Amino acid sequence: MQGRIVKVSGPLVVAEGMADAKMFDVVRVSDRRLIGEIIELRGDRASIQVYEETSGLGPGEPVYSTGEPLSVELGPGLVESIFDGIQRPLTLIREKVGDRIVRGVEVPPLDRERKWEFVPRAKPGDRVETGDIVGVVQETPIVEHRIMVPAGIRGTVEWIHQGQATIVEPIAKVKSDDGTLVDITMMQRTPVRIGRKYREKLPPAFPMLTGQRVIDTFFPVAKGGVAAVPGPFGSGKTVVQHQLAKWADADIIVYVGCGERGNEMTDVLMEFPRLKDPKTGEPLMKRTVLIANTSDMPVAAREASIYTGITIAEYFRDMGYSVAIMADSTSRWAEALREMSGRLEEMPGEEGYPAYLGSRLAEFYERAGRVICFGQDKREGTITAIGAVSPPGGDFSEPVTQATLRIVKVFWGLDSQLAYRRHFPAINWLTSYSLYLDRLDEWYAGEVSEEWVKLRREAMTLLQEESQLEEIVRLVGVDALSVKDRLVLETARSIREDYLHQNAFHDVDTYTSLDKQYRMLKLILEFHRLGQQALEAGAELSQVTNLPVRERIGRAKYIPEDRLSQLDDIMKELREQMSSLTSEGGLVYA
């Protein structure tokens, strides 16, 4: 089917003669074959969102419909790749046309020539259905790519391949229940705007561990959960996202740079191949898929990028993997939505955003979750979605932040004041929250320690008391406080500086295991408990706060994971020094 351009307005092109087209069909615009997608139909006129630069287009040029929705190619070759928002392979495009993307360039997302070693898991005569794994490909040293039966196919394996094959060659033939013989290849195509189906959705039951103390201890996100990281410019959103991408205990990372600065995406590209995965010792890039839609790329492709990312995440989830998707940032995605809505002349909502902003955000986040996948083995997979939000001026009351907070269950609120004080991650412990805590407490008690929940509550209580006491100090000075209150301030400062503050660029401090977190927190709270006892026994506050062991407590964060017994030595030293304060002759009276 061929239409004709009648109007060009930036990335929006209106074409007539498109009566047989359908919503979200992909089209090729003009003889330059620019890729676009139909987003509105009125009579025989179609409004087309063009994913490439439209300068030079004019009325009368042809529009060709493909008759298919915007889809992604799924198969071996995804991991370690970097795509743009509509899954064009940026590395291959660079090899073909140079550093700048040429309009109309057509390069298949996955390499059709490369041969992969296919190892069958099924054999002739086996009964298979949608989602069953027929074989595997070792895509990287970390990732075993599981080749699944595509949706809608059920039958008996007639033949299966063993050895090398490309992604478009048949690796199995299945005789379906209606008698037809169906070829199965290693590649599938899936529309991006419709979530991949699963057998059953399960409630979250265990945390996605990140190695970031403020997150794992106070505001954990469940595997299969959703979280938002809102914060003003310069508060560290991207570094938090990078830390999660590096250290989260997910099998696969999908990182979507949605409208990000080019240099920030360059940092990811340069850093990930150098960083070692703590579990395998391999480069982190070996389990990462990158989608880079930088701020200088066409705005329309930015709108598609998060759908491309979540569809790739769903594909790996269906293999039974735990997947974490980072979207940085959904504010720039919403701005792309606002621009396209304005060009369509739709009725604007709050601050010019379209009225359907909230529902579009919900569509994205609701595709996260912990599910039982299709397939006779009923394997379990999870997608954890973490979206950064960049509210203008740090105003959390603006529409994108508010619409996001209505959907997500974890809020890591970044605070510019903490960032100015060089406290990173700048997650404000008084405004942030996690609604998964009640579900996860049982897991923490069983896997870490029965004391975990009590210690976390004690620490949070001290931080809240500190906030109240600081109000008094600002009004009447610290001398108005009792010695016990001043000890609270001292312990809360230790929690902030020695525990919550974490250096992302320090080889040891960048990641902290749960065992180390538990020991560190117990050490600080034990100092507070023994300090109270010493004060009650008549010791002076200065004696408690100036104990020589305090320096070792402050540097405990730099103890490597393979030397955690040193924390036990510090605890022993703390108890001995506190005991000497309260023993006979140990007190010094004013």
Summary of the structure (lengths in Angstrom):
residues: 590
radius of gyration: 27.9
end to end distance: 94.5
largest distance: 98.2
contacts: 2019
relative contact order: 0.10
helix: 36%
strand: 25%
